[in-house]
Structure formats: structure tokens, C-alpha cells
Amino acid sequence: MKRSILIHPDPRLKKVADPVPDSSDELRSLADDMLETMYAAPGIGLAAPQVGILQRLIVLDCVKEEGATPRPLTMFNPRVLSSSDERNVYEEGCLSLPEMYADVERPAEVTVEWMDRDGRAQTETFDGLWATCVQHEIDHLDGKLFIDYLRPLKRQMITRKMVKLKRELAWEKV
């Protein structure tokens, strides 16, 4: 089931999400909904707070090549164990900030630990776009948006555009 994605500014996007005790059927169903929502958007990552659920759950799939096999990942309670000193800059966007993009610098490589759909502990090292995406989504679980890495003026400009967009969307519903 596709879910609605919260648009910034929304106070739920700035809250720290609660840890997930285990991978219940309810949470696996939420993860499936989130993957469907992410693919439909279209996006490469989505965090539970973006659909109004304050749980430590993210989904991602950074396979973008035409005809390539998708690699959907579901991560419960993901956390970065280590990150490289080397840095990368990617132009980031966010489904909660539609049509807004900015360069963000992050560690080029991160090792992440999480619980998978079956409740098993997983650890993997990510680089490139995968590293950027997993860090971006884990930030959502900590109430942080990619615009929080930007200079205040740029952040305010994007926030004003989002307020205007939310107003326009509210008027369309009337």
C-alpha cells in the first residue's frame, strides 16, 4: 500500500525515531509499503519518519541502471559503525523536499549494522551513492534533513519554498 510522504516543514521530520524491538509482521508490512512508496515516488531511499512513523526503519535501493536487478534493502535499527576519512560530495534530494537539491559532503565509505527483515544482524560496508543514501536515511531517524548541512540562508530559502508548496497542495484539496 502506497503511503503519503510528509513534506518539510513537519515537526515529525525533526524528531528522533524509536528503536524497533524486533521484526514483526506489522513492521515487515510497513517496510513493504515503504518500498512501494519509494519506488513509486520515485526515490532511492525512504525512512519511516517520512511516512509519519517514528520507528528506526529505512528502506533503500540505489540500483538505477536500466535493466539491472533491483536490490531493495530493509534496515531496522541501522547504525553507522565506522566511516572513512575520505569524503564525497553528492547532489542530494529528498522525497520530503520535492524538487530541492543541494551538494552535501559526507564520508565516502561507511560500515553499517542493522537488523534485517528476519531479525538477523547484518553488517555491510557501503561506498558511492549507497554510502550517501544510507547516511541520508539514517539522518532521518535522528531528526536531521539534508538541508541541515547547508548554510542558513540556503536552508531558509528551501524551507520557504516548501511552506509555499504545502500551501498550494492544501488549496488543491479544498
N, C-alpha and C positions, 0 to 999 in steps of 0.2 A: 504494500500500500504506500503510495507516494505521500509524503508529509510536507507540510508548509515549512519553509525556511524563514527564520527570523531575520529581519533586516535591522542593521545598526542605525540609530542607537536604540537598543533594547536592553534594559537592566539585566536580563538573564544572560546576555552575552558577556557580561563583566563579572559574573560570579564563578567561584571555584566549584567544580563538579565533585560529587561524592564518589568515593571508591565503589566498585562493583564487588559484592561479596562472592559471587560465583556466576557461571554462565548458564542461567536459567533459560527455559524455553521462551519466556517472555522477553528476555534480553536478546536472545538469538533472533526472535521475530522482529524486534526493534532494529537490530543490525541489518536484517534483510530489507526492511523498509527504508533504512538509511541508504543502503547501496542502490536501491531502485530510485530513490530521490536524487542521489548524487549523479547517477548515470543520466537521468532524465534532464538534469539542470542545464547543461552538462557540466560536470566538475570532476576533479581527480581526488577529492577528499571531503569528508564531512564529519563533524563532531556532534555528539548528542546534544550539547547545549544549543546548537544551531537549529535544532528542531524542538527546542523548549524542554528537553530532558536533561536535568543536571546530574548526569551519571558519567563516569570516566570510560567512555566508549567512543572510538573513532573507527571510520572505515576509509579505505583509500585504494586506489588503483591508478598507478601512474603510467600504465602501458597505453601509449597514444598512437602507435604506428598502425596504419591501416592494415587490417587483416591479421594483426598479431593477436595471440591468445591473451585474453584479459587475465589479470592477476589480482582479483579482489582480496584485500586483507581486512580482517575484523580484529580489532585490538581492544581488549578490556584491560583497564588499568595500565596503559602504556607509560613507560618512563624511560628517559634517556639515561643510560648507564655511563656513557663516555662520548666525548665529541672531539673532533680533530682541531688542531690549532689552525690548520688551513681553512680559509673562508671562501665562500662562493656568494655571488650576488645573482639573484633571480628576480625577474619581474613577477611579483605575486599579485594574485587577485583572490577574491573570497566570495562564496555564494551569499554571504550575509552583507556584502558590499558590492552589489551588482554593477558591472561596467567600470569599476575603480581598480586601478593597477598602480603599483609603485615598486621600485627596486628595493629589496631588503637583503641585507647581508647576514648570513648565518654560517655556522660551521659546515664545512664541505662534506663531512662524514660523521655519522652518529651511530652508536650501538644502542639499540632499544630492546627493552624487555617488556613482555606483555603476556596476558593470558588469552589463549585462542578460544574459538567457539566451543571447543570440547573441554575447556577448563585446564588445558595443558599449558605449562610455562613455555614460552618461546623467546629466543634471543636472535637478533639479526643485525648485521651492520649494513647501513644504507648509505648511498652516495648519490650525487647528482640531484635530479628532480625528486627522487624518492626521499632523500635526506631533507630537502627543503619542505616537502609536503608533510612528512611525519612530524617535523618540528612545528610547522604551522598548525597542524591539527592538535598536537599536544598543548600548544599555547592556548587554544580554545578551551581546553579543560581547566586551565588556570586563569580563565577570565581575561585573556590577552588576545588582541587582534593585531593583524599585521601593521595596521596604521599606527599602533603604539610604538613602532620602531622609527616612525617618521618624525620630521621636525614639527613642532607645534602648529605652525602656520598651515602646512600641507595637511596635517591631520584635521584641523578645524575646517579647512575648505572641503575635504571629503565628507566630514560629518554633516556640514550644512547641505551638501548635495543629497545625502541620504535622508535627511529630515524632509527636504523638498520632495524627494521620490516617495517617501512614506505618505506624505500629504496627498500627493497625486493619486497614489494607489487607493487611499481611503476614499477619495472623491469618486473614483471609478466604481466602488462598491455601492455607493449611495444611489 
